Amino acid sequence: MDKKRLIAAAAAGVLLLACGLSVAYFTDYDSRDNVFTVGKVGLELNEEHYTDRQTARPAEKLPKDPTVKNTGINDEYVFLEVSVPKRELTLLGDNGTPVGAKALTEAFDFFAEESPQTVSGSSFIYNGAAAGAEGWVFLERNDSAGEVTYVFGYSRKLSAGEETVSLFDKFALKRFIEEELTGGSRLSVPVRAYGIQADSLDGAEGVPADGSDPSVEALRSIFGICSNKKE
Amino acid sequence: MLLAVLGLAGAVMAYFGATDDTENTVEIARDKIAVSENFPTPSDLRAQSKNFYTKEVGVENTGNVDCYVRVYVDFPDSGTASRSYFSIDGTDYYSAVRDISMTGDNPTVSGDRVIHTQSFANRLRELDSDWVFVPDNDAREKLRGYFYYKKPVKPGETTPELFKSVMIDTGEAPETVDLTVYAESVDSMKITNGEKTAYDGYEAAWNSFLG
């Protein structure tokens, strides 16, 4: 190699080295955050005017107004289940005289003020859904030895932050012969709220795909899923 | 393989759901009382003597609602009553005769005690006591014959004593004397159309209860 070629080769090597050093900074990258929002169905059972462990006199209407609020981020269908204790009672009329023989009967009556509807064959009055107005839809009544359980579904799905109207507004111990229920004893009227996602309810029958209000049958089917979840 | 995994995921995936519940307990109203009495075992009656006994009679509300109370107090016969006296303070004794018109008083001293001919029932009225007697001839027929405590008694509270001691003035051959003390109560609240309101005083409560 003559001297000229040697110089040319050395110059090329320096140039290549310089390029190599510069190329090291010509990098690139790409990425996506791909954030997924996890669905959340949450609810809150509220009884704004109810005071627990208050004294109940026969026929005295005590405030009790269960509502359900959607505290999640998804639309949801909600349900309320109320268990009414049964006792052996001789019920009395307004004048204090018996209206029938002593029998195993529900110990409480329920009263609604906004849109009262009565469960057929019962004294349970609730705020029912009327034409064009939201409210509760009676779904089922389960009579067992110690209690009667009523189930209601809300007439439409609730969006996040929305709250139902009250299922009922007051309840009262029935009139009965004194001491058939021991004074000072306690009775419980448990209320349970259930909520379930309103979208993609493939397992439920009759759920309207267009977002319109569900039928009674659809609500029963949806509550069936809730029932399975609780068991 | 991918389909199998997705199928498994579908089977495991549940619907999003939530529940909440409340127990909601109520306590059944209980209108219940007990005679609260301090009555030390009495000594035998002595003949021709004024026999003094401690007998503190009040009424305790053992229920869970405010109530009005009334007390029936009587001796087995009017003769015994005419020789018996009640005292509110252990010093002044007033005739146990059930006559609210016995206003005249001719007190006599017996040791450190004073015996009055004025009736105990009349004395209560004179003091404007919270206890009041409705005599057997009162126009309020249903209320007759009882001592009434005018104020509602709260759960766990006891009325002031109707009286604290008794004196029985005996003759020649004293026999056993029975003093009947019987108490009743009625809820101080009424329920009208589902709403709870207080009765307008003890008379209204008892009249309603007695029909």
Contacts between the chains, C-beta under 8 A, distances in Angstrom:
chain1	res1	chain2	res2	distance
A	39	B	16	5.1
A	40	B	16	6.8
A	41	B	16	4.0
A	41	B	17	5.8
A	41	B	18	4.9
A	42	B	18	5.0
A	43	B	18	4.7
A	43	B	19	7.5
A	43	B	20	5.8
A	44	B	20	6.1
A	45	B	20	3.9
A	45	B	21	6.5
A	45	B	22	6.1
A	47	B	22	6.4
A	47	B	24	7.6
A	50	B	22	8.0
A	50	B	24	6.9
A	52	B	22	7.8
A	52	B	23	7.5
A	52	B	24	6.4
A	52	B	25	6.0
A	53	B	25	5.4
A	53	B	26	7.0
A	53	B	27	6.0
A	54	B	26	6.0
A	54	B	27	7.2
A	55	B	26	7.3
A	55	B	27	5.3
A	55	B	28	7.8
A	55	B	29	5.1
A	55	B	64	5.6
A	55	B	65	6.0
A	56	B	26	4.1
A	56	B	27	6.7
A	56	B	28	6.0
A	56	B	29	6.2
A	57	B	29	4.3
A	57	B	65	7.2
A	57	B	187	7.1
A	57	B	189	6.9
A	57	B	191	5.9
A	57	B	196	6.7
A	58	B	29	7.5
A	58	B	191	7.2
A	59	B	191	4.8
A	59	B	194	6.2
A	60	B	191	4.9
A	60	B	194	6.5
A	60	B	195	7.6
A	60	B	196	5.0
A	61	B	194	3.5
A	61	B	195	6.8
A	62	B	26	7.2
A	64	B	24	7.1
A	66	B	22	7.8
A	68	B	20	7.9
A	72	B	16	7.6
A	72	B	18	6.7
A	74	B	16	6.6
A	76	B	18	7.7
A	111	B	194	7.5
A	170	B	194	7.3
A	172	B	194	6.0
A	173	B	26	7.2
A	173	B	28	7.0
A	181	B	28	5.1
A	182	B	28	6.8
A	182	B	30	7.8
A	183	B	28	5.4
A	183	B	29	6.2
A	183	B	30	2.6
A	183	B	31	6.8
A	183	B	32	6.2
A	183	B	63	6.3
A	183	B	64	7.2
A	184	B	27	6.5
A	184	B	28	6.4
A	184	B	30	4.1
A	184	B	32	7.7
A	184	B	63	7.1
A	184	B	64	5.7
A	185	B	27	7.4
A	185	B	28	5.3
A	186	B	25	5.0
A	186	B	26	6.8
A	186	B	27	5.2
A	186	B	28	7.3
A	187	B	25	7.0
A	187	B	26	5.7
A	187	B	28	6.7
A	188	B	23	5.4
A	188	B	24	6.1
A	188	B	25	4.8
A	188	B	26	7.9
A	189	B	24	4.6
A	189	B	25	7.9
A	189	B	26	7.2
A	190	B	21	6.3
A	190	B	22	6.8
A	190	B	23	5.5
A	190	B	24	6.0
A	191	B	21	6.5
A	191	B	22	5.3
A	191	B	24	6.0
A	192	B	19	6.4
A	192	B	20	7.4
A	192	B	21	4.1
A	193	B	19	6.3
A	193	B	20	4.6
A	193	B	21	6.7
A	194	B	17	6.8
A	194	B	18	7.6
A	194	B	19	5.3
A	195	B	17	6.2
A	195	B	18	4.6
A	195	B	19	7.3
A	196	B	15	5.4
A	196	B	16	7.1
A	196	B	17	4.5
A	196	B	18	7.9
A	197	B	15	5.4
A	197	B	16	4.5
A	197	B	17	7.3
A	201	B	15	6.8
A	203	B	15	7.4
A	225	B	15	6.2
A	225	B	17	7.9
A	226	B	17	6.2
A	229	B	14	6.9
A	229	B	15	7.2
A	229	B	17	5.1
A	230	B	19	6.7
